[in-house]
Structures are given as C-alpha cells and as structure tokens.
Amino acid sequence: MASSSSSSRNRVLPTHCKCGFPLMKRTAWTEGNPCRRFLNCRYSNIPCKKNCNAFYWIDPEIYNQWYRTQMFELFLHLNPTERDEYTEQLRVQERFDLLETEYHVYHAEMETRLNDAEASGRILLFKIVYASR
Ligand SMILES: [Zn+2]
C-alpha cells in the first residue's frame, strides 16, 4: 500500500490536453474533495469543448473523513458566500427529500384506496356514471 501511494505521488502528469493548450491548475473545494488540487482543460466550462475530458488529480485523496470534514468546514467558515450557498443547497435538498418521501406515502395510499374501490365495485359505478354523460 505504501509503495502504491508513493508511485502515484511520483507519477508524471500531462502538461497539455488534446485541445493543445496547457492544462489549468485548479483547486477543488467540494465536500468530498476539499483543498484538493487538480489539472483540467482550461475550456472545461465551455459547452462546445465538452468532448475534452482532461482531468487529473495532483494531490491524493484525503482518506480520513474527520480531516476532510474539518477542511471543508474551514473553507465554509472563511468564505461566507460559499457557506450561505452550501447551507441553502442543504435546505433545498432536505425539502426535496421530504417532498419525495411524502409523494411515495401518498402514492402508496392512493393505490391502496384505488384497489379497495375497484374491489368493492365503486370504480365501475363511477365509470358508468361518467360514460353516460
Ligand atoms: Zn482541452
């Protein structure tokens, strides 16, 4: 394991992508990869260059979850705008998860009621009444 991590540290990273330009050095500040540098195409955000998927991590992954969380929280603490966006994103995700759960509950209840109604013949009566209009 130690030998594989040292060999990945010594690996030679490409300098250019297939667009012919030098790769850009950037830093990821995501929850999963806080403060992790990488190289990618300088046009990676431009839709017409989407076929260029050059992307290489410079730094190894932070394997320790605690360090990763601490690093990300420091970043949020030092960047109020990102912190607010992240908090808002969490709030939206929580709301979405709640709505999705409610949807499944109501959907299951509706199916049960529909099956009960069909079994008791009420749906048939409903269909006859509306078909005769
Ligand atoms: Zn490129």
Backbone and ligand atoms as CSV (ligand in chain L), in Angstrom:
chain,resi,resn,atom,element,x,y,z
A,1,MET,N,N,0.833,-1.202,0.000
A,1,MET,CA,C,0.000,0.000,0.000
A,1,MET,C,C,0.869,1.254,0.000
A,2,ALA,N,N,1.956,1.229,0.825
A,2,ALA,CA,C,2.847,2.393,0.866
A,2,ALA,C,C,3.545,2.583,-0.475
A,3,SER,N,N,3.909,1.453,-1.110
A,3,SER,CA,C,4.609,1.574,-2.392
A,3,SER,C,C,3.685,2.105,-3.484
A,4,SER,N,N,2.385,1.708,-3.452
A,4,SER,CA,C,1.467,2.187,-4.490
A,4,SER,C,C,1.177,3.679,-4.321
A,5,SER,N,N,1.116,4.163,-3.038
A,5,SER,CA,C,0.850,5.592,-2.858
A,5,SER,C,C,2.062,6.426,-3.244
A,6,SER,N,N,3.289,5.881,-3.014
A,6,SER,CA,C,4.463,6.664,-3.400
A,6,SER,C,C,4.618,6.667,-4.923
A,7,SER,N,N,4.217,5.559,-5.566
A,7,SER,CA,C,4.339,5.549,-7.026
A,7,SER,C,C,3.312,6.486,-7.660
A,8,SER,N,N,2.092,6.608,-7.023
A,8,SER,CA,C,1.121,7.525,-7.588
A,8,SER,C,C,1.554,8.975,-7.341
A,9,ARG,N,N,2.315,9.192,-6.264
A,9,ARG,CA,C,2.800,10.536,-5.983
A,9,ARG,C,C,3.887,10.932,-6.991
A,10,ASN,N,N,4.649,9.921,-7.436
A,10,ASN,CA,C,5.739,10.215,-8.360
A,10,ASN,C,C,5.310,10.170,-9.824
A,11,ARG,N,N,4.040,9.897,-10.081
A,11,ARG,CA,C,3.631,9.763,-11.466
A,11,ARG,C,C,3.745,11.100,-12.187
A,12,VAL,N,N,4.025,11.022,-13.469
A,12,VAL,CA,C,4.192,12.241,-14.256
A,12,VAL,C,C,2.840,12.632,-14.841
A,13,LEU,N,N,2.406,13.835,-14.538
A,13,LEU,CA,C,1.124,14.312,-15.050
A,13,LEU,C,C,1.335,14.979,-16.400
A,14,PRO,N,N,0.341,14.858,-17.287
A,14,PRO,CA,C,0.458,15.534,-18.586
A,14,PRO,C,C,0.464,17.054,-18.417
A,15,THR,N,N,1.018,17.746,-19.357
A,15,THR,CA,C,1.069,19.207,-19.273
A,15,THR,C,C,0.010,19.862,-20.160
A,16,HIS,N,N,-0.414,19.139,-21.217
A,16,HIS,CA,C,-1.373,19.697,-22.168
A,16,HIS,C,C,-2.545,18.733,-22.357
A,17,CYS,N,N,-3.699,19.285,-22.760
A,17,CYS,CA,C,-4.816,18.420,-23.112
A,17,CYS,C,C,-4.891,18.312,-24.629
A,18,LYS,N,N,-5.885,17.570,-25.108
A,18,LYS,CA,C,-5.955,17.347,-26.554
A,18,LYS,C,C,-6.359,18.601,-27.345
A,19,CYS,N,N,-6.809,19.649,-26.617
A,19,CYS,CA,C,-7.096,20.930,-27.280
A,19,CYS,C,C,-5.797,21.621,-27.685
A,20,GLY,N,N,-4.674,21.163,-27.118
A,20,GLY,CA,C,-3.380,21.735,-27.452
A,20,GLY,C,C,-2.922,22.845,-26.513
A,21,PHE,N,N,-3.696,23.107,-25.470
A,21,PHE,CA,C,-3.337,24.171,-24.536
A,21,PHE,C,C,-2.821,23.581,-23.221
A,22,PRO,N,N,-2.007,24.359,-22.510
A,22,PRO,CA,C,-1.547,23.864,-21.204
A,22,PRO,C,C,-2.736,23.644,-20.271
A,23,LEU,N,N,-2.671,22.597,-19.482
A,23,LEU,CA,C,-3.737,22.316,-18.513
A,23,LEU,C,C,-3.738,23.387,-17.434
A,24,MET,N,N,-4.924,23.665,-16.894
A,24,MET,CA,C,-5.071,24.656,-15.821
A,24,MET,C,C,-4.975,23.958,-14.474
A,25,LYS,N,N,-4.255,24.603,-13.576
A,25,LYS,CA,C,-4.182,24.064,-12.216
A,25,LYS,C,C,-5.287,24.740,-11.413
A,26,ARG,N,N,-6.167,23.946,-10.826
A,26,ARG,CA,C,-7.272,24.483,-10.029
A,26,ARG,C,C,-7.329,23.750,-8.684
A,27,THR,N,N,-8.171,24.253,-7.807
A,27,THR,CA,C,-8.338,23.609,-6.507
A,27,THR,C,C,-9.808,23.313,-6.276
A,28,ALA,N,N,-10.091,22.069,-5.984
A,28,ALA,CA,C,-11.479,21.679,-5.674
A,28,ALA,C,C,-11.781,22.079,-4.234
A,29,TRP,N,N,-12.975,22.604,-4.029
A,29,TRP,CA,C,-13.425,22.930,-2.672
A,29,TRP,C,C,-14.791,22.307,-2.442
A,30,THR,N,N,-14.914,21.070,-2.821
A,30,THR,CA,C,-16.176,20.373,-2.600
A,30,THR,C,C,-16.111,19.645,-1.261
A,31,GLU,N,N,-17.260,19.185,-0.801
A,31,GLU,CA,C,-17.324,18.468,0.473
A,31,GLU,C,C,-16.473,17.188,0.422
A,32,GLY,N,N,-16.496,16.524,-0.721
A,32,GLY,CA,C,-15.760,15.271,-0.861
A,32,GLY,C,C,-14.274,15.463,-1.111
A,33,ASN,N,N,-13.912,16.599,-1.704
A,33,ASN,CA,C,-12.510,16.868,-2.034
A,33,ASN,C,C,-12.124,18.298,-1.685
A,34,PRO,N,N,-12.105,18.621,-0.403
A,34,PRO,CA,C,-11.739,19.990,-0.045
A,34,PRO,C,C,-10.238,20.215,-0.176
A,35,CYS,N,N,-9.870,21.345,-0.749
A,35,CYS,CA,C,-8.463,21.740,-0.880
A,35,CYS,C,C,-7.637,20.692,-1.634
A,36,ARG,N,N,-8.234,20.150,-2.699
A,36,ARG,CA,C,-7.511,19.138,-3.478
A,36,ARG,C,C,-7.272,19.693,-4.878
A,37,ARG,N,N,-5.993,19.822,-5.215
A,37,ARG,CA,C,-5.641,20.424,-6.497
A,37,ARG,C,C,-5.786,19.421,-7.646
A,38,PHE,N,N,-6.123,19.973,-8.794
A,38,PHE,CA,C,-6.245,19.128,-9.987
A,38,PHE,C,C,-5.894,19.930,-11.227
A,39,LEU,N,N,-5.661,19.215,-12.305
A,39,LEU,CA,C,-5.414,19.833,-13.599
A,39,LEU,C,C,-6.586,19.479,-14.493
A,40,ASN,N,N,-7.065,20.462,-15.246
A,40,ASN,CA,C,-8.055,20.125,-16.263
A,40,ASN,C,C,-7.970,21.104,-17.419
A,41,CYS,N,N,-8.783,20.846,-18.435
A,41,CYS,CA,C,-8.789,21.671,-19.631
A,41,CYS,C,C,-9.219,23.091,-19.259
A,42,ARG,N,N,-8.530,24.071,-19.798
A,42,ARG,CA,C,-8.902,25.461,-19.481
A,42,ARG,C,C,-10.274,25.813,-20.041
A,43,TYR,N,N,-10.759,25.017,-20.981
A,43,TYR,CA,C,-12.081,25.276,-21.565
A,43,TYR,C,C,-13.136,24.311,-21.030
A,44,SER,N,N,-12.874,23.703,-19.906
A,44,SER,CA,C,-13.799,22.685,-19.384
A,44,SER,C,C,-15.203,23.230,-19.122
A,45,ASN,N,N,-15.329,24.545,-18.934
A,45,ASN,CA,C,-16.655,25.115,-18.668
A,45,ASN,C,C,-17.368,25.585,-19.925
A,46,ILE,N,N,-16.706,25.437,-21.066
A,46,ILE,CA,C,-17.313,25.897,-22.315
A,46,ILE,C,C,-17.966,24.700,-23.018
A,47,PRO,N,N,-19.284,24.765,-23.229
A,47,PRO,CA,C,-20.018,23.613,-23.752
A,47,PRO,C,C,-19.451,23.011,-25.046
A,48,CYS,N,N,-18.989,23.840,-25.988
A,48,CYS,CA,C,-18.517,23.288,-27.270
A,48,CYS,C,C,-17.239,22.480,-27.114
A,49,LYS,N,N,-16.560,22.616,-25.967
A,49,LYS,CA,C,-15.325,21.857,-25.736
A,49,LYS,C,C,-15.574,20.660,-24.825
A,50,LYS,N,N,-16.860,20.304,-24.695
A,50,LYS,CA,C,-17.222,19.245,-23.753
A,50,LYS,C,C,-16.546,17.905,-24.046
A,51,ASN,N,N,-16.140,17.707,-25.294
A,51,ASN,CA,C,-15.525,16.417,-25.630
A,51,ASN,C,C,-14.127,16.269,-25.022
A,52,CYS,N,N,-13.567,17.376,-24.513
A,52,CYS,CA,C,-12.262,17.288,-23.851
A,52,CYS,C,C,-12.506,17.027,-22.374
A,53,ASN,N,N,-12.177,15.829,-21.932
A,53,ASN,CA,C,-12.447,15.485,-20.532
A,53,ASN,C,C,-11.161,15.348,-19.725
A,54,ALA,N,N,-10.137,16.103,-20.132
A,54,ALA,CA,C,-8.855,16.042,-19.412
A,54,ALA,C,C,-9.060,16.439,-17.948
A,55,PHE,N,N,-8.666,15.565,-17.055
A,55,PHE,CA,C,-8.820,15.828,-15.615
A,55,PHE,C,C,-7.860,14.925,-14.848
A,56,TYR,N,N,-6.995,15.543,-14.076
A,56,TYR,CA,C,-6.001,14.774,-13.320
A,56,TYR,C,C,-5.848,15.360,-11.923
A,57,TRP,N,N,-6.029,14.522,-10.909
A,57,TRP,CA,C,-5.776,14.980,-9.539
A,57,TRP,C,C,-4.286,15.159,-9.357
A,58,ILE,N,N,-3.899,16.241,-8.715
A,58,ILE,CA,C,-2.494,16.456,-8.358
A,58,ILE,C,C,-2.252,15.858,-6.975
A,59,ASP,N,N,-3.153,16.153,-6.061
A,59,ASP,CA,C,-3.000,15.692,-4.677
A,59,ASP,C,C,-3.761,14.393,-4.453
A,60,PRO,N,N,-3.257,13.585,-3.535
A,60,PRO,CA,C,-4.005,12.359,-3.199
A,60,PRO,C,C,-5.285,12.720,-2.431
A,61,GLU,N,N,-6.210,11.778,-2.409
A,61,GLU,CA,C,-7.462,11.962,-1.687
A,61,GLU,C,C,-7.186,12.013,-0.181
A,62,ILE,N,N,-7.965,12.833,0.530
A,62,ILE,CA,C,-7.859,12.826,1.996
A,62,ILE,C,C,-8.726,11.659,2.471
A,63,TYR,N,N,-8.087,10.597,2.921
A,63,TYR,CA,C,-8.837,9.395,3.271
A,63,TYR,C,C,-9.559,9.517,4.608
A,64,ASN,N,N,-9.003,10.323,5.496
A,64,ASN,CA,C,-9.605,10.463,6.817
A,64,ASN,C,C,-10.813,11.399,6.754
A,65,GLN,N,N,-11.992,10.851,7.038
A,65,GLN,CA,C,-13.245,11.616,6.949
A,65,GLN,C,C,-13.235,12.842,7.867
A,66,TRP,N,N,-12.652,12.699,9.041
A,66,TRP,CA,C,-12.624,13.803,10.003
A,66,TRP,C,C,-11.819,14.975,9.449
A,67,TYR,N,N,-10.634,14.700,8.904
A,67,TYR,CA,C,-9.809,15.765,8.325
A,67,TYR,C,C,-10.519,16.419,7.143
A,68,ARG,N,N,-11.176,15.594,6.361
A,68,ARG,CA,C,-11.881,16.101,5.176
A,68,ARG,C,C,-12.996,17.067,5.598
A,69,THR,N,N,-13.772,16.655,6.607
A,69,THR,CA,C,-14.856,17.497,7.113
A,69,THR,C,C,-14.310,18.792,7.704
A,70,GLN,N,N,-13.221,18.688,8.489
A,70,GLN,CA,C,-12.624,19.884,9.099
A,70,GLN,C,C,-12.154,20.863,8.029
A,71,MET,N,N,-11.519,20.344,7.007
A,71,MET,CA,C,-11.000,21.170,5.914
A,71,MET,C,C,-12.146,21.891,5.201
A,72,PHE,N,N,-13.216,21.156,4.940
A,72,PHE,CA,C,-14.368,21.738,4.256
A,72,PHE,C,C,-15.048,22.784,5.131
A,73,GLU,N,N,-15.162,22.513,6.420
A,73,GLU,CA,C,-15.795,23.479,7.322
A,73,GLU,C,C,-14.960,24.752,7.482
A,74,LEU,N,N,-13.642,24.609,7.463
A,74,LEU,CA,C,-12.765,25.792,7.495
A,74,LEU,C,C,-13.005,26.650,6.256
A,75,PHE,N,N,-13.108,25.969,5.126
A,75,PHE,CA,C,-13.364,26.685,3.875
A,75,PHE,C,C,-14.687,27.444,3.955
A,76,LEU,N,N,-15.718,26.799,4.457
A,76,LEU,CA,C,-17.023,27.455,4.571
A,76,LEU,C,C,-16.963,28.624,5.549
A,77,HIS,N,N,-16.194,28.427,6.605
A,77,HIS,CA,C,-16.062,29.478,7.617
A,77,HIS,C,C,-15.376,30.716,7.037
A,78,LEU,N,N,-14.396,30.494,6.176
A,78,LEU,CA,C,-13.622,31.603,5.612
A,78,LEU,C,C,-14.289,32.228,4.385
A,79,ASN,N,N,-15.312,31.558,3.856
A,79,ASN,CA,C,-15.974,32.070,2.653
A,79,ASN,C,C,-17.483,32.153,2.869
A,80,PRO,N,N,-17.934,33.268,3.450
A,80,PRO,CA,C,-19.364,33.396,3.811
A,80,PRO,C,C,-20.316,33.159,2.647
A,81,THR,N,N,-19.955,33.611,1.449
A,81,THR,CA,C,-20.846,33.428,0.303
A,81,THR,C,C,-21.025,31.947,-0.009
A,82,GLU,N,N,-19.916,31.211,-0.063
A,82,GLU,CA,C,-19.987,29.771,-0.319
A,82,GLU,C,C,-20.724,29.052,0.806
A,83,ARG,N,N,-20.490,29.525,2.031
A,83,ARG,CA,C,-21.157,28.907,3.174
A,83,ARG,C,C,-22.673,29.069,3.059
A,84,ASP,N,N,-23.117,30.298,2.695
A,84,ASP,CA,C,-24.549,30.549,2.549
A,84,ASP,C,C,-25.141,29.710,1.417
A,85,GLU,N,N,-24.414,29.631,0.313
A,85,GLU,CA,C,-24.901,28.820,-0.813
A,85,GLU,C,C,-25.000,27.352,-0.427
A,86,TYR,N,N,-23.995,26.892,0.309
A,86,TYR,CA,C,-23.980,25.493,0.736
A,86,TYR,C,C,-25.147,25.203,1.689
A,87,THR,N,N,-25.367,26.130,2.621
A,87,THR,CA,C,-26.469,25.974,3.574
A,87,THR,C,C,-27.805,25.954,2.842
A,88,GLU,N,N,-27.960,26.857,1.875
A,88,GLU,CA,C,-29.187,26.918,1.086
A,88,GLU,C,C,-29.379,25.625,0.286
A,89,GLN,N,N,-28.283,25.135,-0.269
A,89,GLN,CA,C,-28.319,23.884,-1.038
A,89,GLN,C,C,-28.781,22.718,-0.159
A,90,LEU,N,N,-28.278,22.682,1.080
A,90,LEU,CA,C,-28.688,21.635,2.021
A,90,LEU,C,C,-30.169,21.743,2.346
A,91,ARG,N,N,-30.637,23.001,2.527
A,91,ARG,CA,C,-32.034,23.246,2.854
A,91,ARG,C,C,-32.932,22.767,1.703
A,92,VAL,N,N,-32.545,23.083,0.471
A,92,VAL,CA,C,-33.314,22.679,-0.702
A,92,VAL,C,C,-33.332,21.150,-0.808
A,93,GLN,N,N,-32.176,20.538,-0.557
A,93,GLN,CA,C,-32.081,19.076,-0.636
A,93,GLN,C,C,-32.967,18.410,0.421
A,94,GLU,N,N,-32.956,18.962,1.636
A,94,GLU,CA,C,-33.794,18.424,2.711
A,94,GLU,C,C,-35.273,18.523,2.346
A,95,ARG,N,N,-35.656,19.684,1.787
A,95,ARG,CA,C,-37.051,19.909,1.390
A,95,ARG,C,C,-37.441,18.931,0.280
A,96,PHE,N,N,-36.529,18.754,-0.654
A,96,PHE,CA,C,-36.776,17.837,-1.761
A,96,PHE,C,C,-36.944,16.400,-1.249
A,97,ASP,N,N,-36.061,15.986,-0.346
A,97,ASP,CA,C,-36.142,14.635,0.225
A,97,ASP,C,C,-37.469,14.422,0.948
A,98,LEU,N,N,-37.903,15.456,1.681
A,98,LEU,CA,C,-39.160,15.387,2.409
A,98,LEU,C,C,-40.339,15.247,1.441
A,99,LEU,N,N,-40.336,16.069,0.385
A,99,LEU,CA,C,-41.407,16.010,-0.612
A,99,LEU,C,C,-41.437,14.659,-1.315
A,100,GLU,N,N,-40.262,14.127,-1.597
A,100,GLU,CA,C,-40.175,12.828,-2.261
A,100,GLU,C,C,-40.741,11.730,-1.359
A,101,THR,N,N,-40.445,11.808,-0.070
A,101,THR,CA,C,-40.980,10.842,0.891
A,101,THR,C,C,-42.502,10.960,0.967
A,102,GLU,N,N,-42.985,12.209,1.072
A,102,GLU,CA,C,-44.434,12.435,1.119
A,102,GLU,C,C,-45.110,11.906,-0.135
A,103,TYR,N,N,-44.472,12.126,-1.285
A,103,TYR,CA,C,-45.026,11.661,-2.544
A,103,TYR,C,C,-45.207,10.140,-2.521
A,104,HIS,N,N,-44.173,9.430,-2.046
A,104,HIS,CA,C,-44.253,7.969,-2.010
A,104,HIS,C,C,-45.344,7.491,-1.049
A,105,VAL,N,N,-45.483,8.186,0.078
A,105,VAL,CA,C,-46.509,7.827,1.061
A,105,VAL,C,C,-47.905,8.017,0.445
A,106,TYR,N,N,-48.151,9.207,-0.170
A,106,TYR,CA,C,-49.457,9.496,-0.762
A,106,TYR,C,C,-49.755,8.581,-1.949
A,107,HIS,N,N,-48.708,8.297,-2.719
A,107,HIS,CA,C,-48.889,7.435,-3.877
A,107,HIS,C,C,-49.318,6.036,-3.437
A,108,ALA,N,N,-48.659,5.518,-2.403
A,108,ALA,CA,C,-48.999,4.194,-1.879
A,108,ALA,C,C,-50.422,4.179,-1.328
A,109,GLU,N,N,-50.804,5.262,-0.623
A,109,GLU,CA,C,-52.143,5.362,-0.050
A,109,GLU,C,C,-53.201,5.413,-1.159
A,110,MET,N,N,-52.904,6.169,-2.224
A,110,MET,CA,C,-53.833,6.287,-3.347
A,110,MET,C,C,-54.037,4.939,-4.030
A,111,GLU,N,N,-52.950,4.193,-4.201
A,111,GLU,CA,C,-53.059,2.878,-4.832
A,111,GLU,C,C,-53.884,1.923,-3.997
A,112,THR,N,N,-53.694,1.989,-2.669
A,112,THR,CA,C,-54.468,1.141,-1.764
A,112,THR,C,C,-55.959,1.469,-1.887
A,113,ARG,N,N,-56.285,2.782,-1.866
A,113,ARG,CA,C,-57.683,3.208,-1.963
A,113,ARG,C,C,-58.290,2.829,-3.311
A,114,LEU,N,N,-57.484,2.967,-4.358
A,114,LEU,CA,C,-57.948,2.610,-5.703
A,114,LEU,C,C,-58.252,1.113,-5.790
A,115,ASN,N,N,-57.364,0.305,-5.218
A,115,ASN,CA,C,-57.570,-1.147,-5.212
A,115,ASN,C,C,-58.807,-1.528,-4.413
A,116,ASP,N,N,-58.988,-0.866,-3.238
A,116,ASP,CA,C,-60.165,-1.111,-2.403
A,116,ASP,C,C,-61.437,-0.745,-3.161
A,117,ALA,N,N,-61.389,0.418,-3.835
A,117,ALA,CA,C,-62.560,0.890,-4.572
A,117,ALA,C,C,-62.893,-0.045,-5.725
A,118,GLU,N,N,-61.854,-0.516,-6.403
A,118,GLU,CA,C,-62.078,-1.442,-7.519
A,118,GLU,C,C,-62.655,-2.756,-7.033
A,119,ALA,N,N,-62.128,-3.202,-5.893
A,119,ALA,CA,C,-62.593,-4.460,-5.317
A,119,ALA,C,C,-64.065,-4.363,-4.886
A,120,SER,N,N,-64.478,-3.192,-4.412
A,120,SER,CA,C,-65.858,-3.047,-3.942
A,120,SER,C,C,-66.823,-2.645,-5.066
A,121,GLY,N,N,-66.308,-2.398,-6.272
A,121,GLY,CA,C,-67.162,-2.079,-7.400
A,121,GLY,C,C,-67.521,-0.609,-7.533
A,122,ARG,N,N,-67.016,0.227,-6.637
A,122,ARG,CA,C,-67.348,1.652,-6.703
A,122,ARG,C,C,-66.782,2.322,-7.959
A,123,ILE,N,N,-65.602,1.855,-8.389
A,123,ILE,CA,C,-64.973,2.437,-9.582
A,123,ILE,C,C,-65.837,2.161,-10.805
A,124,LEU,N,N,-66.402,0.985,-10.873
A,124,LEU,CA,C,-67.245,0.614,-12.011
A,124,LEU,C,C,-68.444,1.548,-12.089
A,125,LEU,N,N,-69.080,1.812,-10.946
A,125,LEU,CA,C,-70.221,2.718,-10.890
A,125,LEU,C,C,-69.816,4.111,-11.362
A,126,PHE,N,N,-68.668,4.564,-10.878
A,126,PHE,CA,C,-68.120,5.863,-11.252
A,126,PHE,C,C,-67.943,5.936,-12.769
A,127,LYS,N,N,-67.385,4.859,-13.365
A,127,LYS,CA,C,-67.148,4.817,-14.810
A,127,LYS,C,C,-68.470,4.850,-15.573
A,128,ILE,N,N,-69.448,4.154,-15.106
A,128,ILE,CA,C,-70.761,4.105,-15.796
A,128,ILE,C,C,-71.427,5.477,-15.754
A,129,VAL,N,N,-71.389,6.122,-14.586
A,129,VAL,CA,C,-71.985,7.446,-14.428
A,129,VAL,C,C,-71.351,8.455,-15.370
A,130,TYR,N,N,-70.010,8.433,-15.421
A,130,TYR,CA,C,-69.328,9.426,-16.262
A,130,TYR,C,C,-69.374,9.088,-17.748
A,131,ALA,N,N,-69.468,7.822,-18.081
A,131,ALA,CA,C,-69.537,7.434,-19.502
A,131,ALA,C,C,-70.885,7.792,-20.099
A,132,SER,N,N,-71.934,7.854,-19.273
A,132,SER,CA,C,-73.267,8.145,-19.774
A,132,SER,C,C,-73.525,9.637,-19.983
A,133,ARG,N,N,-72.577,10.483,-19.565
A,133,ARG,CA,C,-72.779,11.934,-19.710
A,133,ARG,C,C,-72.487,12.403,-21.141
L,1,ZN,ZN,ZN,-8.910,20.553,-23.576
